[in-house]
Structure formats: structure tokens, C-alpha cells
Amino acid sequence: MKLTQLERETIISWNEAEGEASVYTASPGMARKLERRLGRKADKTTSVSWEWFIPKPWTNLPRDKSRPGRTPSHATLEALLAG
């Protein structure tokens, strides 16, 4: 089954109750990249998706490189998303 580009998404999610984050992808290219970077196969797979469970500290939000140690402002994030 071939997915459209819109359907080939990657989602990173976590909540405050659990100690792990979930990384889900329906993109074969991203799945290969994650396998290389994580050094292991996905924890769950289907014919069109892969999912890993990783420690939350392995997920980081991007920082504003012009101001070291600070997270991007709301305006900066909006500008990046508009892009």
C-alpha cells in the first residue's frame, strides 16, 4: 500500500504520566534514519508504519541559536512555521 506524501507523517508524543516518548512514522525514509540513529529496529511495526519508545530526555525542543540557553519566542516559532 502506497501512502501519499501527506500521509507519510512523523509524530513525536509524550505525556507527563509516562517516562518514555513515542516516535511514530509512516515515512520509510524517516524510519531508516531512526533505525540508524537509534541503533535498533522499531518496537512496533505494521506494513506502512514504525514506532519506537524512547526516553523523554532524548527528545529536545529546538533552541533559538541567537540567544544561547533560551527557547524560541512564540513569534520566532510562528515565523519558522510560516516559512
Phi, psi and omega in degrees: 000125180263130179265153175285167178300324179295325181281340181277073184259162174230130184231130173249124181222149175205162177226172184282344184277333185250154182271357182239155174256154177253132175242112182247137174217146172245018180254115180302321179296317178293324178298317178297317180297317179295320178300317179294313184290322181275342178073024179201162177287165180295151177285327178226139177222153168231188180291341182229007182213159180224148179216132176243152172244121186231158176299140180306321180300343178285349178257130180230143171276147180295146178254153175286110185292342179282343179228086184307138176083001181241148177277156182297147177287166178301319180296320179297315179297318178297319180295320178296317181290328180287334181013000000 
